[in-house]
Amino acid sequence: TEANGSNTDINITLKNVGSTSLETSYFIILINGTSKEFTCSNSYLYPENEVYFNVSSLVSTGQRRLKVVTDNGISDYFDFTIKLK
């Protein structure tokens, strides 16, 4: 995470450990169950490669749950906390 005024940006690194190429424009990023807009470093996530997502301007602090859903329905989640510096 990094501060953006009173908001926070988060940077997410994803690695494809499968054998299927995934189109990142069809991914869904949820934070606490709410879909968020994002930017991504590449249009495709190829097997054994990484891509970087950025979600900008999250408001407030506290516990969050990040869930990423791929274009073929595979998903994973991560819990994190945003703290004021």
N, CA, C and O atoms as CSV, one atom per row, in Angstrom:
chain,resi,resn,atom,element,x,y,z
A,1,THR,N,N,0.845,-1.187,0.000
A,1,THR,CA,C,0.000,0.000,0.000
A,1,THR,C,C,0.879,1.235,0.000
A,1,THR,O,O,2.032,1.192,0.427
A,2,GLU,N,N,0.317,2.344,-0.487
A,2,GLU,CA,C,1.005,3.618,-0.392
A,2,GLU,C,C,-0.019,4.718,-0.210
A,2,GLU,O,O,-1.136,4.641,-0.723
A,3,ALA,N,N,0.382,5.757,0.537
A,3,ALA,CA,C,-0.527,6.860,0.829
A,3,ALA,C,C,-0.762,7.689,-0.414
A,3,ALA,O,O,0.144,7.897,-1.222
A,4,ASN,N,N,-1.998,8.163,-0.559
A,4,ASN,CA,C,-2.401,9.021,-1.668
A,4,ASN,C,C,-3.269,10.108,-1.050
A,4,ASN,O,O,-4.494,10.076,-1.165
A,5,GLY,N,N,-2.615,11.087,-0.382
A,5,GLY,CA,C,-3.376,12.066,0.390
A,5,GLY,C,C,-3.999,11.374,1.578
A,5,GLY,O,O,-3.294,10.726,2.351
A,6,SER,N,N,-5.307,11.497,1.744
A,6,SER,CA,C,-5.993,10.814,2.843
A,6,SER,C,C,-6.490,9.440,2.413
A,6,SER,O,O,-7.079,8.712,3.212
A,7,ASN,N,N,-6.256,9.084,1.157
A,7,ASN,CA,C,-6.653,7.784,0.633
A,7,ASN,C,C,-5.443,6.861,0.518
A,7,ASN,O,O,-4.309,7.282,0.745
A,8,THR,N,N,-5.691,5.604,0.164
A,8,THR,CA,C,-4.609,4.629,0.031
A,8,THR,C,C,-4.736,3.898,-1.291
A,8,THR,O,O,-5.835,3.516,-1.693
A,9,ASP,N,N,-3.606,3.704,-1.971
A,9,ASP,CA,C,-3.544,2.875,-3.178
A,9,ASP,C,C,-2.958,1.530,-2.781
A,9,ASP,O,O,-2.057,1.466,-1.945
A,10,ILE,N,N,-3.465,0.457,-3.374
A,10,ILE,CA,C,-2.849,-0.845,-3.112
A,10,ILE,C,C,-2.318,-1.424,-4.418
A,10,ILE,O,O,-2.919,-1.274,-5.481
A,11,ASN,N,N,-1.185,-2.083,-4.304
A,11,ASN,CA,C,-0.546,-2.751,-5.429
A,11,ASN,C,C,-0.596,-4.243,-5.164
A,11,ASN,O,O,-0.248,-4.703,-4.076
A,12,ILE,N,N,-1.032,-5.001,-6.171
A,12,ILE,CA,C,-1.257,-6.437,-6.018
A,12,ILE,C,C,-0.422,-7.166,-7.064
A,12,ILE,O,O,-0.494,-6.843,-8.250
A,13,THR,N,N,0.361,-8.137,-6.639
A,13,THR,CA,C,1.129,-8.975,-7.551
A,13,THR,C,C,0.470,-10.339,-7.619
A,13,THR,O,O,0.244,-10.979,-6.591
A,14,LEU,N,N,0.160,-10.790,-8.843
A,14,LEU,CA,C,-0.431,-12.115,-9.037
A,14,LEU,C,C,0.461,-12.955,-9.932
A,14,LEU,O,O,0.980,-12.472,-10.939
A,15,LYS,N,N,0.635,-14.214,-9.560
A,15,LYS,CA,C,1.393,-15.154,-10.382
A,15,LYS,C,C,0.446,-16.254,-10.851
A,15,LYS,O,O,-0.343,-16.784,-10.070
A,16,ASN,N,N,0.533,-16.583,-12.117
A,16,ASN,CA,C,-0.265,-17.665,-12.699
A,16,ASN,C,C,0.516,-18.967,-12.547
A,16,ASN,O,O,1.500,-19.187,-13.253
A,17,VAL,N,N,0.084,-19.827,-11.634
A,17,VAL,CA,C,0.755,-21.110,-11.414
A,17,VAL,C,C,0.066,-22.229,-12.195
A,17,VAL,O,O,0.437,-23.397,-12.080
A,18,GLY,N,N,-0.944,-21.859,-12.990
A,18,GLY,CA,C,-1.666,-22.834,-13.801
A,18,GLY,C,C,-1.082,-22.952,-15.196
A,18,GLY,O,O,0.034,-22.504,-15.458
A,19,SER,N,N,-1.854,-23.562,-16.091
A,19,SER,CA,C,-1.382,-23.789,-17.457
A,19,SER,C,C,-2.214,-23.038,-18.499
A,19,SER,O,O,-2.037,-23.253,-19.698
A,20,THR,N,N,-3.118,-22.160,-18.055
A,20,THR,CA,C,-4.000,-21.424,-18.958
A,20,THR,C,C,-3.652,-19.941,-18.930
A,20,THR,O,O,-3.431,-19.381,-17.856
A,21,SER,N,N,-3.600,-19.299,-20.091
A,21,SER,CA,C,-3.415,-17.845,-20.164
A,21,SER,C,C,-4.730,-17.176,-19.786
A,21,SER,O,O,-5.804,-17.634,-20.175
A,22,LEU,N,N,-4.637,-16.088,-19.021
A,22,LEU,CA,C,-5.820,-15.409,-18.503
A,22,LEU,C,C,-5.843,-13.962,-18.986
A,22,LEU,O,O,-4.819,-13.279,-18.959
A,23,GLU,N,N,-7.012,-13.495,-19.430
A,23,GLU,CA,C,-7.147,-12.113,-19.893
A,23,GLU,C,C,-7.497,-11.229,-18.689
A,23,GLU,O,O,-8.564,-11.373,-18.093
A,24,THR,N,N,-6.597,-10.325,-18.344
A,24,THR,CA,C,-6.738,-9.558,-17.102
A,24,THR,C,C,-7.883,-8.541,-17.128
A,24,THR,O,O,-8.358,-8.133,-16.068
A,25,SER,N,N,-8.332,-8.128,-18.302
A,25,SER,CA,C,-9.444,-7.169,-18.348
A,25,SER,C,C,-10.750,-7.785,-17.855
A,25,SER,O,O,-11.691,-7.062,-17.529
A,26,TYR,N,N,-10.815,-9.116,-17.798
A,26,TYR,CA,C,-12.003,-9.810,-17.307
A,26,TYR,C,C,-11.903,-10.188,-15.834
A,26,TYR,O,O,-12.834,-10.784,-15.293
A,27,PHE,N,N,-10.799,-9.857,-15.177
A,27,PHE,CA,C,-10.661,-10.134,-13.751
A,27,PHE,C,C,-11.620,-9.238,-12.979
A,27,PHE,O,O,-12.024,-8.178,-13.456
A,28,ILE,N,N,-11.976,-9.680,-11.782
A,28,ILE,CA,C,-12.769,-8.878,-10.855
A,28,ILE,C,C,-11.960,-8.762,-9.571
A,28,ILE,O,O,-11.476,-9.761,-9.040
A,29,ILE,N,N,-11.816,-7.541,-9.078
A,29,ILE,CA,C,-11.155,-7.317,-7.800
A,29,ILE,C,C,-12.207,-6.773,-6.834
A,29,ILE,O,O,-12.824,-5.736,-7.073
A,30,LEU,N,N,-12.390,-7.507,-5.735
A,30,LEU,CA,C,-13.352,-7.117,-4.703
A,30,LEU,C,C,-12.595,-6.748,-3.438
A,30,LEU,O,O,-11.659,-7.442,-3.041
A,31,ILE,N,N,-12.997,-5.667,-2.815
A,31,ILE,CA,C,-12.463,-5.318,-1.504
A,31,ILE,C,C,-13.654,-5.189,-0.577
A,31,ILE,O,O,-14.533,-4.351,-0.776
A,32,ASN,N,N,-13.664,-6.035,0.440
A,32,ASN,CA,C,-14.805,-6.154,1.358
A,32,ASN,C,C,-16.102,-6.363,0.597
A,32,ASN,O,O,-17.140,-5.818,0.971
A,33,GLY,N,N,-16.047,-7.151,-0.469
A,33,GLY,CA,C,-17.237,-7.512,-1.221
A,33,GLY,C,C,-17.679,-6.510,-2.271
A,33,GLY,O,O,-18.668,-6.747,-2.965
A,34,THR,N,N,-16.968,-5.391,-2.406
A,34,THR,CA,C,-17.326,-4.364,-3.371
A,34,THR,C,C,-16.341,-4.394,-4.534
A,34,THR,O,O,-15.129,-4.375,-4.322
A,35,SER,N,N,-16.853,-4.440,-5.754
A,35,SER,CA,C,-16.008,-4.456,-6.950
A,35,SER,C,C,-15.283,-3.121,-7.091
A,35,SER,O,O,-15.887,-2.062,-6.925
A,36,LYS,N,N,-13.992,-3.172,-7.396
A,36,LYS,CA,C,-13.165,-1.978,-7.528
A,36,LYS,C,C,-12.560,-1.901,-8.926
A,36,LYS,O,O,-12.209,-2.922,-9.518
A,37,GLU,N,N,-12.442,-0.687,-9.444
A,37,GLU,CA,C,-11.741,-0.482,-10.701
A,37,GLU,C,C,-10.246,-0.640,-10.444
A,37,GLU,O,O,-9.759,-0.377,-9.345
A,38,PHE,N,N,-9.530,-1.074,-11.478
A,38,PHE,CA,C,-8.092,-1.315,-11.329
A,38,PHE,C,C,-7.386,-1.065,-12.646
A,38,PHE,O,O,-8.006,-0.994,-13.708
A,39,THR,N,N,-6.078,-0.933,-12.549
A,39,THR,CA,C,-5.220,-0.948,-13.731
A,39,THR,C,C,-4.327,-2.172,-13.607
A,39,THR,O,O,-4.084,-2.668,-12.507
A,40,CYS,N,N,-3.840,-2.654,-14.750
A,40,CYS,CA,C,-2.997,-3.845,-14.745
A,40,CYS,C,C,-1.805,-3.619,-15.667
A,40,CYS,O,O,-1.901,-2.896,-16.659
A,41,SER,N,N,-0.690,-4.239,-15.330
A,41,SER,CA,C,0.551,-4.060,-16.088
A,41,SER,C,C,0.541,-4.771,-17.436
A,41,SER,O,O,1.320,-4.407,-18.317
A,42,ASN,N,N,-0.319,-5.778,-17.627
A,42,ASN,CA,C,-0.372,-6.528,-18.886
A,42,ASN,C,C,-1.805,-6.945,-19.196
A,42,ASN,O,O,-2.634,-7.072,-18.296
A,43,SER,N,N,-2.083,-7.155,-20.472
A,43,SER,CA,C,-3.417,-7.585,-20.900
A,43,SER,C,C,-3.674,-9.058,-20.619
A,43,SER,O,O,-4.821,-9.476,-20.465
A,44,TYR,N,N,-2.604,-9.842,-20.554
A,44,TYR,CA,C,-2.731,-11.283,-20.299
A,44,TYR,C,C,-1.788,-11.699,-19.178
A,44,TYR,O,O,-0.707,-11.135,-19.009
A,45,LEU,N,N,-2.217,-12.686,-18.427
A,45,LEU,CA,C,-1.385,-13.324,-17.416
A,45,LEU,C,C,-1.093,-14.735,-17.916
A,45,LEU,O,O,-1.947,-15.620,-17.867
A,46,TYR,N,N,0.120,-14.920,-18.391
A,46,TYR,CA,C,0.525,-16.197,-18.977
A,46,TYR,C,C,1.011,-17.158,-17.890
A,46,TYR,O,O,1.434,-16.713,-16.823
A,47,PRO,N,N,0.956,-18.463,-18.145
A,47,PRO,CA,C,1.428,-19.446,-17.165
A,47,PRO,C,C,2.859,-19.143,-16.698
A,47,PRO,O,O,3.740,-18.826,-17.498
A,48,GLU,N,N,3.058,-19.251,-15.400
A,48,GLU,CA,C,4.345,-19.037,-14.725
A,48,GLU,C,C,4.846,-17.596,-14.807
A,48,GLU,O,O,6.027,-17.349,-14.562
A,49,ASN,N,N,3.971,-16.631,-15.150
A,49,ASN,CA,C,4.327,-15.210,-15.175
A,49,ASN,C,C,3.552,-14.454,-14.113
A,49,ASN,O,O,2.593,-14.973,-13.540
A,50,GLU,N,N,3.976,-13.214,-13.853
A,50,GLU,CA,C,3.323,-12.340,-12.898
A,50,GLU,C,C,2.777,-11.101,-13.598
A,50,GLU,O,O,3.302,-10.678,-14.628
A,51,VAL,N,N,1.719,-10.523,-13.033
A,51,VAL,CA,C,1.220,-9.212,-13.433
A,51,VAL,C,C,1.007,-8.394,-12.167
A,51,VAL,O,O,0.948,-8.928,-11.059
A,52,TYR,N,N,0.895,-7.095,-12.361
A,52,TYR,CA,C,0.739,-6.171,-11.245
A,52,TYR,C,C,-0.540,-5.365,-11.433
A,52,TYR,O,O,-0.741,-4.730,-12.468
A,53,PHE,N,N,-1.398,-5.398,-10.422
A,53,PHE,CA,C,-2.637,-4.641,-10.424
A,53,PHE,C,C,-2.502,-3.481,-9.450
A,53,PHE,O,O,-1.793,-3.586,-8.449
A,54,ASN,N,N,-3.180,-2.374,-9.740
A,54,ASN,CA,C,-3.229,-1.240,-8.834
A,54,ASN,C,C,-4.683,-0.840,-8.653
A,54,ASN,O,O,-5.419,-0.663,-9.624
A,55,VAL,N,N,-5.087,-0.698,-7.391
A,55,VAL,CA,C,-6.405,-0.188,-7.028
A,55,VAL,C,C,-6.156,1.129,-6.300
A,55,VAL,O,O,-5.446,1.162,-5.296
A,56,SER,N,N,-6.743,2.217,-6.809
A,56,SER,CA,C,-6.461,3.556,-6.282
A,56,SER,C,C,-7.550,4.060,-5.353
A,56,SER,O,O,-8.722,3.697,-5.459
A,57,SER,N,N,-7.116,4.906,-4.449
A,57,SER,CA,C,-7.993,5.754,-3.633
A,57,SER,C,C,-8.981,4.998,-2.748
A,57,SER,O,O,-10.177,5.290,-2.750
A,58,LEU,N,N,-8.476,4.031,-1.997
A,58,LEU,CA,C,-9.319,3.405,-0.976
A,58,LEU,C,C,-9.458,4.382,0.183
A,58,LEU,O,O,-8.466,4.938,0.656
A,59,VAL,N,N,-10.675,4.587,0.635
A,59,VAL,CA,C,-10.947,5.558,1.681
A,59,VAL,C,C,-10.970,4.858,3.032
A,59,VAL,O,O,-11.464,3.737,3.143
A,60,SER,N,N,-10.445,5.504,4.044
A,60,SER,CA,C,-10.445,5.090,5.450
A,60,SER,C,C,-9.435,3.976,5.737
A,60,SER,O,O,-8.755,3.474,4.843
A,61,THR,N,N,-9.368,3.619,6.995
A,61,THR,CA,C,-8.409,2.631,7.470
A,61,THR,C,C,-9.156,1.418,8.016
A,61,THR,O,O,-10.385,1.413,8.094
A,62,GLY,N,N,-8.399,0.395,8.391
A,62,GLY,CA,C,-8.990,-0.773,9.037
A,62,GLY,C,C,-8.787,-2.051,8.251
A,62,GLY,O,O,-8.072,-2.081,7.250
A,63,GLN,N,N,-9.430,-3.105,8.724
A,63,GLN,CA,C,-9.318,-4.438,8.139
A,63,GLN,C,C,-10.010,-4.481,6.777
A,63,GLN,O,O,-11.077,-3.895,6.591
A,64,ARG,N,N,-9.388,-5.180,5.834
A,64,ARG,CA,C,-9.951,-5.355,4.500
A,64,ARG,C,C,-9.750,-6.806,4.060
A,64,ARG,O,O,-8.826,-7.485,4.507
A,65,ARG,N,N,-10.633,-7.262,3.176
A,65,ARG,CA,C,-10.452,-8.560,2.531
A,65,ARG,C,C,-10.438,-8.307,1.030
A,65,ARG,O,O,-11.395,-7.780,0.463
A,66,LEU,N,N,-9.341,-8.689,0.406
A,66,LEU,CA,C,-9.157,-8.582,-1.034
A,66,LEU,C,C,-9.487,-9.934,-1.649
A,66,LEU,O,O,-8.982,-10.963,-1.200
A,67,LYS,N,N,-10.329,-9.934,-2.672
A,67,LYS,CA,C,-10.624,-11.159,-3.404
A,67,LYS,C,C,-10.419,-10.868,-4.881
A,67,LYS,O,O,-10.932,-9.877,-5.401
A,68,VAL,N,N,-9.674,-11.729,-5.553
A,68,VAL,CA,C,-9.446,-11.605,-6.990
A,68,VAL,C,C,-10.087,-12.808,-7.661
A,68,VAL,O,O,-9.848,-13.952,-7.276
A,69,VAL,N,N,-10.913,-12.531,-8.678
A,69,VAL,CA,C,-11.575,-13.578,-9.440
A,69,VAL,C,C,-11.084,-13.479,-10.879
A,69,VAL,O,O,-11.170,-12.415,-11.492
A,70,THR,N,N,-10.570,-14.579,-11.421
A,70,THR,CA,C,-10.039,-14.579,-12.782
A,70,THR,C,C,-11.157,-14.744,-13.800
A,70,THR,O,O,-12.311,-14.987,-13.446
A,71,ASP,N,N,-10.793,-14.606,-15.078
A,71,ASP,CA,C,-11.786,-14.716,-16.149
A,71,ASP,C,C,-12.379,-16.117,-16.272
A,71,ASP,O,O,-13.437,-16.281,-16.878
A,72,ASN,N,N,-11.717,-17.130,-15.708
A,72,ASN,CA,C,-12.279,-18.486,-15.761
A,72,ASN,C,C,-12.884,-18.920,-14.420
A,72,ASN,O,O,-13.192,-20.096,-14.229
A,73,GLY,N,N,-13.054,-17.965,-13.489
A,73,GLY,CA,C,-13.747,-18.234,-12.242
A,73,GLY,C,C,-12.890,-18.656,-11.066
A,73,GLY,O,O,-13.406,-18.792,-9.957
A,74,ILE,N,N,-11.601,-18.868,-11.267
A,74,ILE,CA,C,-10.714,-19.208,-10.156
A,74,ILE,C,C,-10.546,-17.955,-9.297
A,74,ILE,O,O,-10.429,-16.849,-9.825
A,75,SER,N,N,-10.532,-18.125,-7.978
A,75,SER,CA,C,-10.405,-16.961,-7.102
A,75,SER,C,C,-9.510,-17.275,-5.914
A,75,SER,O,O,-9.259,-18.434,-5.583
A,76,ASP,N,N,-9.038,-16.208,-5.283
A,76,ASP,CA,C,-8.260,-16.314,-4.057
A,76,ASP,C,C,-8.471,-15.023,-3.283
A,76,ASP,O,O,-8.885,-14.010,-3.847
A,77,TYR,N,N,-8.181,-15.068,-1.985
A,77,TYR,CA,C,-8.375,-13.869,-1.175
A,77,TYR,C,C,-7.192,-13.661,-0.242
A,77,TYR,O,O,-6.381,-14.557,-0.009
A,78,PHE,N,N,-7.127,-12.422,0.290
A,78,PHE,CA,C,-6.055,-12.028,1.181
A,78,PHE,C,C,-6.609,-10.982,2.141
A,78,PHE,O,O,-7.260,-10.032,1.707
A,79,ASP,N,N,-6.363,-11.141,3.424
A,79,ASP,CA,C,-6.767,-10.159,4.424
A,79,ASP,C,C,-5.613,-9.202,4.691
A,79,ASP,O,O,-4.461,-9.622,4.792
A,80,PHE,N,N,-5.930,-7.899,4.807
A,80,PHE,CA,C,-4.908,-6.918,5.101
A,80,PHE,C,C,-5.514,-5.770,5.891
A,80,PHE,O,O,-6.735,-5.646,5.989
A,81,THR,N,N,-4.651,-4.932,6.453
A,81,THR,CA,C,-5.084,-3.778,7.259
A,81,THR,C,C,-4.462,-2.512,6.704
A,81,THR,O,O,-3.266,-2.473,6.411
A,82,ILE,N,N,-5.278,-1.476,6.559
A,82,ILE,CA,C,-4.778,-0.161,6.165
A,82,ILE,C,C,-4.624,0.650,7.450
A,82,ILE,O,O,-5.572,0.782,8.223
A,83,LYS,N,N,-3.419,1.193,7.675
A,83,LYS,CA,C,-3.139,1.986,8.869
A,83,LYS,C,C,-2.696,3.373,8.446
A,83,LYS,O,O,-2.077,3.549,7.396
A,84,LEU,N,N,-3.018,4.350,9.272
A,84,LEU,CA,C,-2.517,5.703,9.058
A,84,LEU,C,C,-1.049,5.744,9.416
A,84,LEU,O,O,-0.612,5.084,10.359
A,85,LYS,N,N,-0.291,6.514,8.670
A,85,LYS,CA,C,1.143,6.621,8.962
A,85,LYS,C,C,1.406,7.779,9.881
A,85,LYS,O,O,2.556,8.031,10.242
